[in-house]
Amino acid sequence: MKRMLFNATQQEELRVAIVDGQKLIDIDIETAGREQRKGNIYKGVITRIEPSLEACFVNYGEERHGFLPFKEVARAFFKDGVDVRNARIQDALHEGQELIVQVEKEERGNKG
């Protein structure tokens, strides 16, 4: 059974966790004075493609670039003529390409 747990014991921080039995599904930590980006939609530009990770990095206006897995890219952004079933990231996308992205997770530590 899924449950949502709240921890608001500190005035400057709110923690929300979603658990299924003993398994942690998701956790969000909201800090006062820090803008939350999760859920926001941005126009971004691909700055680097990493075929070994099957992902790319996207500049969406923040200091750190966001990580975008290839499997989460809408097919509408693929180059013309790319076979969707057998597409490789380096064939379907290119550096400098603009796309629309939605932030799914807040940055943690040194990861954007």
Residue frames as qw, qx, qy, qz and C-alpha x, y, z in Angstrom:
[[0.000, 0.888, 0.460, 0.000, 0.00, 0.00, 0.00],
 [0.413, 0.419, -0.018, 0.808, 1.39, 3.40, -0.99],
 [0.354, -0.816, -0.371, 0.268, 1.63, 6.11, 1.64],
 [0.313, 0.715, -0.067, 0.622, 2.77, 9.72, 1.66],
 [0.635, -0.525, -0.346, 0.448, 4.86, 10.77, 4.66],
 [0.130, 0.877, -0.003, 0.463, 5.48, 14.39, 5.68],
 [0.654, -0.367, -0.289, 0.594, 8.27, 15.70, 7.90],
 [0.118, 0.796, 0.113, 0.583, 7.87, 19.39, 8.71],
 [0.663, -0.603, -0.294, 0.333, 9.65, 19.48, 12.05],
 [0.430, -0.259, 0.087, 0.861, 12.12, 22.10, 10.79],
 [0.248, 0.779, 0.288, -0.499, 10.58, 25.44, 9.87],
 [0.144, 0.701, -0.419, -0.558, 12.99, 25.99, 6.96],
 [0.154, 0.271, -0.883, -0.350, 12.60, 22.52, 5.41],
 [0.799, 0.094, 0.266, -0.532, 9.72, 20.27, 4.34],
 [0.008, -0.288, 0.927, 0.240, 10.31, 16.63, 3.43],
 [0.803, 0.177, 0.147, -0.550, 7.76, 14.51, 1.61],
 [0.078, -0.306, 0.930, 0.190, 8.31, 10.81, 0.93],
 [0.829, 0.111, -0.131, -0.533, 6.19, 8.30, -0.97],
 [0.166, -0.346, 0.920, -0.084, 6.61, 4.73, 0.20],
 [0.810, 0.020, -0.372, -0.452, 5.12, 1.42, -0.89],
 [0.915, -0.288, -0.260, 0.108, 5.38, -0.88, 2.11],
 [0.643, -0.615, 0.128, 0.438, 9.06, -0.66, 3.09],
 [0.604, 0.217, 0.371, 0.671, 10.22, 0.61, -0.33],
 [0.029, -0.661, -0.058, 0.748, 10.93, 4.31, -0.92],
 [0.561, 0.604, 0.516, 0.232, 9.35, 5.36, -4.22],
 [0.315, 0.674, 0.096, 0.662, 10.13, 9.10, -4.24],
 [0.449, -0.613, -0.344, 0.552, 11.37, 11.83, -1.91],
 [0.235, 0.751, 0.150, 0.599, 11.14, 15.60, -2.23],
 [0.482, -0.487, -0.328, 0.651, 12.89, 18.10, 0.01],
 [0.156, 0.822, 0.258, 0.484, 11.75, 21.71, -0.18],
 [0.515, -0.279, -0.292, 0.756, 13.94, 24.33, 1.43],
 [0.014, 0.927, 0.305, -0.219, 12.74, 27.84, 2.31],
 [0.083, -0.840, 0.274, 0.460, 14.41, 30.50, 0.19],
 [0.220, -0.279, 0.799, 0.485, 15.27, 28.08, -2.61],
 [0.616, 0.332, -0.145, -0.700, 13.17, 28.01, -5.74],
 [0.652, 0.015, 0.757, -0.037, 11.78, 24.60, -6.60],
 [0.249, 0.429, -0.550, -0.672, 12.11, 23.55, -10.25],
 [0.187, 0.100, 0.976, 0.058, 10.46, 20.13, -10.23],
 [0.329, 0.629, 0.686, -0.159, 7.50, 20.15, -12.58],
 [0.141, 0.779, -0.085, -0.606, 8.57, 23.33, -14.39],
 [0.760, 0.455, 0.396, 0.243, 8.76, 23.29, -18.19],
 [0.189, -0.745, 0.280, 0.575, 11.65, 24.96, -20.04],
 [0.739, 0.668, -0.084, 0.008, 12.91, 25.50, -23.57],
 [0.628, -0.594, 0.421, 0.275, 16.37, 23.95, -23.58],
 [0.547, 0.714, -0.412, -0.145, 19.33, 23.40, -25.89],
 [0.980, -0.101, 0.009, 0.174, 21.30, 20.15, -26.15],
 [0.065, -0.907, 0.413, 0.045, 24.89, 20.92, -25.12],
 [0.024, -0.485, 0.873, 0.053, 26.39, 17.44, -25.13],
 [0.908, 0.047, -0.194, -0.369, 25.40, 13.98, -26.35],
 [0.266, -0.498, 0.812, -0.147, 26.75, 10.95, -24.47],
 [0.729, 0.151, -0.535, -0.399, 26.17, 7.77, -26.53],
 [0.375, 0.128, -0.870, 0.293, 27.65, 5.55, -23.79],
 [0.153, 0.143, 0.658, -0.723, 24.97, 6.80, -21.37],
 [0.024, 0.487, 0.770, 0.412, 22.26, 6.91, -24.04],
 [0.171, -0.836, -0.426, 0.302, 21.53, 10.43, -22.83],
 [0.380, 0.555, 0.070, 0.737, 22.25, 14.08, -23.43],
 [0.298, -0.451, -0.402, 0.739, 22.80, 17.17, -21.34],
 [0.111, 0.739, 0.491, 0.448, 20.47, 20.13, -21.78],
 [0.182, -0.048, -0.243, 0.952, 21.03, 23.78, -20.93],
 [0.141, -0.688, -0.668, -0.246, 17.68, 25.03, -19.65],
 [0.044, -0.822, -0.040, -0.567, 18.92, 28.29, -18.14],
 [0.701, -0.709, 0.067, -0.030, 20.36, 27.11, -14.83],
 [0.160, -0.787, 0.590, 0.083, 23.99, 26.87, -13.72],
 [0.378, -0.203, 0.896, 0.115, 24.07, 23.08, -14.15],
 [0.477, 0.169, -0.557, -0.659, 22.79, 21.41, -17.27],
 [0.786, -0.077, 0.376, -0.484, 20.04, 18.81, -16.96],
 [0.167, -0.211, 0.942, 0.199, 20.45, 15.11, -17.74],
 [0.710, 0.285, 0.041, -0.643, 17.98, 13.78, -20.32],
 [0.522, -0.086, 0.840, 0.121, 17.80, 10.02, -21.02],
 [0.130, 0.141, -0.661, -0.725, 17.25, 9.23, -24.71],
 [0.099, -0.350, -0.925, -0.107, 14.22, 7.05, -23.96],
 [0.023, -0.667, -0.551, 0.501, 12.42, 10.12, -22.55],
 [0.009, 0.336, -0.292, -0.895, 12.86, 12.28, -25.66],
 [0.626, 0.518, 0.392, -0.430, 9.64, 12.72, -27.65],
 [0.652, 0.187, 0.597, 0.427, 9.93, 11.26, -31.15],
 [0.306, 0.911, 0.270, 0.046, 8.81, 14.60, -32.59],
 [0.181, -0.906, 0.314, 0.220, 12.32, 15.93, -31.81],
 [0.743, -0.114, 0.551, 0.362, 14.10, 13.20, -33.82],
 [0.036, 0.453, -0.500, -0.737, 15.79, 14.12, -37.11],
 [0.770, 0.386, -0.027, -0.507, 13.77, 13.31, -40.23],
 [0.723, 0.420, -0.531, -0.138, 14.33, 9.82, -41.62],
 [0.055, -0.405, 0.835, -0.368, 15.45, 8.25, -38.33],
 [0.629, -0.197, -0.716, -0.229, 14.03, 4.76, -37.70],
 [0.484, -0.612, 0.215, -0.588, 12.33, 5.18, -34.32],
 [0.960, -0.250, -0.051, -0.114, 12.64, 1.48, -33.40],
 [0.885, 0.012, -0.056, 0.463, 16.40, 1.27, -33.99],
 [0.155, 0.910, -0.069, 0.378, 17.37, 4.88, -33.33],
 [0.684, -0.192, -0.303, 0.636, 20.62, 5.76, -31.60],
 [0.188, -0.857, -0.253, 0.409, 20.90, 9.04, -29.75],
 [0.300, -0.482, 0.352, 0.744, 23.78, 10.33, -31.88],
 [0.170, 0.217, 0.733, 0.622, 21.71, 9.71, -35.04],
 [0.083, -0.712, -0.685, -0.126, 18.42, 11.14, -33.77],
 [0.226, -0.944, -0.175, 0.163, 19.57, 14.32, -31.98],
 [0.627, 0.420, -0.084, 0.651, 22.35, 16.89, -32.36],
 [0.399, -0.415, -0.295, 0.763, 24.17, 19.43, -30.21],
 [0.016, 0.102, -0.128, -0.986, 22.56, 22.87, -30.42],
 [0.270, -0.389, -0.748, -0.466, 19.11, 21.38, -30.99],
 [0.313, -0.202, 0.324, -0.870, 16.28, 23.10, -29.11],
 [0.440, -0.298, -0.824, -0.197, 13.64, 21.08, -27.29],
 [0.506, -0.564, 0.059, -0.650, 11.05, 21.39, -24.56],
 [0.493, 0.042, -0.811, 0.313, 11.90, 19.71, -21.24],
 [0.594, -0.664, -0.092, -0.446, 10.17, 19.25, -17.90],
 [0.067, 0.493, -0.744, 0.446, 12.20, 18.91, -14.70],
 [0.785, -0.266, -0.513, -0.224, 11.37, 15.61, -12.95],
 [0.760, -0.430, -0.322, 0.366, 13.84, 15.79, -10.06],
 [0.150, -0.977, 0.153, -0.009, 15.52, 18.58, -8.15],
 [0.562, 0.564, -0.524, 0.302, 19.30, 18.69, -8.43],
 [0.819, -0.573, 0.012, -0.001, 21.09, 16.85, -5.64],
 [0.712, -0.442, 0.274, 0.473, 24.66, 17.41, -4.58],
 [0.138, -0.509, 0.465, 0.711, 26.80, 17.90, -7.67],
 [0.251, 0.269, 0.844, 0.391, 24.22, 16.45, -10.07],
 [0.221, 0.146, -0.081, -0.961, 22.04, 18.78, -12.13]]
